[in-house]
Amino acid sequence: MLAEQVDGVIGVDTHRDTLAAAAVSPIGAVVSSTDAPANARGYRRLLDFARQHVPGRRCWALEGIGSYGAGLAAFLNQAGERVVEVCRPKRPAVRGGRKTDMIDAIRAAKEALVSEHLIQPRLRGEREALRVLLATRHGAVLASTAAINQLKSLIVSAPDDLRVELRKLKRPVLIARCAQLRDRPA
């Protein structure tokens, strides 16, 4: 158990622009909490916060390491800090507007303390580059398909002489021919 290996856990609830952090003792008591912007200055501020409130052996429990927490995770990894990933809750812990980012940060730290199997974050690198490449390709294929479908729909309602000419063309030639079309006075 993590609680036996550390002097405290820093739980972090990550968002696009802000990070909420809470220092929690090995028995689950909240020592302190803070927030910071999600940028290099904020990362440094959180590291200073952790060093002040958990000066010994510590672990960071981050939500969203693959998205909003990626920058903080990389920063902490470079600083030699131990980082684990915790899953975001499927539903807010408290309903009715009483849930806060700080509550989520505390929950992240406590979840790491009691978890039997800690999730080690994936590091950026070739895997991340491949994911970006595949996601970009997928988006390009969808956009291309949508454009071709729209072009074919327009051909259906084109004037007869143009429609007859365009219908018999294969896709690459069709695209090239349509790119050459200009407005006609009629």
C-alpha positions in Angstrom: 0.0 0.0 0.0 1.2 3.5 -0.9 0.3 4.8 2.6 3.2 2.6 4.0 5.7 4.0 1.5 5.2 7.8 1.7 5.0 10.6 4.1 2.1 12.2 2.1 0.3 12.3 -1.2 -0.4 15.4 -3.3 -3.7 14.9 -5.1 -4.3 17.1 -8.1 -7.6 17.7 -10.0 -6.5 18.9 -13.5 -8.4 21.2 -15.8 -7.5 23.1 -18.9 -6.5 26.3 -17.2 -6.3 25.5 -13.5 -4.9 22.8 -11.1 -6.3 22.2 -7.7 -4.0 20.4 -5.3 -4.3 18.9 -1.8 -1.6 17.5 0.5 -2.9 14.5 2.4 -1.1 12.6 5.2 -0.7 8.8 5.0 -3.7 8.3 7.2 -5.9 10.5 4.9 -5.9 13.8 6.8 -5.8 16.9 4.7 -2.7 18.8 5.5 -3.1 21.8 3.1 -4.6 22.7 -0.2 -3.9 25.2 -3.0 -4.6 25.9 -6.6 -2.4 27.1 -9.5 -2.6 27.9 -13.2 -1.9 25.0 -15.6 1.4 26.4 -16.9 5.1 26.2 -16.1 4.8 28.8 -13.3 1.9 26.9 -11.8 3.8 23.6 -12.0 6.7 25.1 -10.1 4.3 26.6 -7.5 2.8 23.2 -6.9 6.2 21.6 -6.6 7.2 24.2 -4.0 3.8 23.6 -2.2 4.6 19.8 -2.1 8.1 20.4 -0.8 6.8 22.6 2.0 3.9 20.4 3.1 5.3 16.9 2.4 9.1 17.4 2.7 9.9 13.7 2.9 8.8 10.8 0.7 5.8 11.9 -1.4 3.8 10.8 -4.3 1.6 12.8 -6.7 -1.8 11.4 -7.6 -3.0 13.1 -10.8 -6.2 12.9 -12.7 -6.2 13.2 -16.5 -2.5 12.5 -17.2 -3.3 11.8 -20.8 -5.0 15.2 -21.3 -5.1 18.2 -19.0 -2.5 16.7 -16.6 0.0 15.8 -19.2 2.1 18.9 -18.8 2.2 18.6 -15.0 3.1 14.9 -15.2 6.0 15.6 -17.6 7.3 18.4 -15.4 7.1 16.3 -12.2 8.8 13.4 -14.0 11.7 15.6 -15.0 11.9 16.9 -11.4 12.3 13.2 -10.2 8.9 13.1 -8.4 6.9 9.9 -8.1 3.6 10.2 -10.1 0.6 7.9 -10.3 -2.6 8.3 -12.2 -6.0 8.1 -10.6 -9.2 7.7 -12.6 -11.7 10.5 -12.7 -15.0 9.6 -11.0 -17.8 8.8 -13.4 -20.2 11.0 -11.5 -19.6 13.9 -9.1 -19.0 12.8 -5.5 -21.6 15.2 -4.3 -24.6 16.5 -6.3 -26.3 19.8 -6.0 -23.4 22.1 -6.8 -21.4 21.3 -3.6 -18.6 19.4 -5.5 -15.5 21.4 -5.9 -12.1 20.9 -7.6 -10.5 20.8 -4.1 -12.8 17.9 -3.1 -11.7 16.1 -6.3 -8.0 16.8 -5.4 -8.5 15.4 -1.9 -10.4 12.4 -3.4 -7.5 11.7 -5.8 -4.9 11.7 -3.0 -7.1 9.4 -0.8 -7.8 7.1 -3.7 -4.1 6.7 -4.3 -3.4 5.9 -0.6 -5.9 3.0 -0.5 -5.4 1.7 -4.0 -3.9 -1.8 -4.3 -2.8 -1.3 -7.9 -1.4 2.1 -8.7 -1.5 3.2 -12.3 1.9 4.3 -13.7 1.4 7.2 -16.1 2.4 6.7 -19.8 5.3 8.9 -20.8 5.1 11.1 -23.8 7.3 10.0 -26.7 6.9 7.7 -29.7 3.5 6.3 -28.4 2.1 9.8 -28.0 3.5 10.9 -31.4 1.8 7.9 -33.0 -1.5 8.6 -31.2 -1.4 12.2 -32.6 -0.6 11.0 -36.1 -3.4 8.5 -36.1 -5.9 11.0 -34.7 -4.9 13.5 -37.3 -5.2 10.9 -40.1 -8.6 9.8 -38.8 -9.8 13.4 -38.9 -8.5 14.0 -42.4 -10.2 10.9 -43.7 -13.5 11.9 -42.2 -13.2 15.4 -43.7 -12.3 14.0 -47.1 -15.2 11.6 -47.0 -17.6 14.4 -46.0 -16.3 16.6 -48.8 -16.6 13.9 -51.5 -20.2 13.1 -50.3 -21.1 16.8 -50.5 -19.6 17.1 -53.9 -21.6 14.1 -55.2 -24.8 15.5 -53.7 -24.2 18.8 -55.6 -23.6 16.9 -58.8 -27.1 15.4 -58.5 -28.7 18.9 -58.8 -26.2 20.3 -61.4 -27.4 21.3 -64.9 -27.9 18.3 -67.2 -24.9 18.9 -69.4 -22.5 19.3 -66.5 -24.1 16.4 -64.5 -23.6 14.0 -67.5 -20.0 15.1 -67.9 -19.1 14.8 -64.1 -21.0 11.5 -63.3 -18.7 9.4 -65.5 -15.4 10.7 -63.9 -13.5 8.8 -61.3 -12.8 10.5 -58.0 -9.4 12.1 -58.5 -10.3 13.3 -62.0 -13.7 14.5 -60.7 -12.1 16.6 -58.0 -9.6 18.1 -60.4 -12.3 18.9 -62.9 -14.6 20.5 -60.2 -11.6 22.5 -58.9 -11.4 24.1 -62.4 -15.1 25.0 -62.5 -15.9 28.8 -62.5 -19.1 30.7 -62.1 -21.1 31.0 -65.3 -23.3 34.0 -66.1 -26.2 31.7 -66.5 
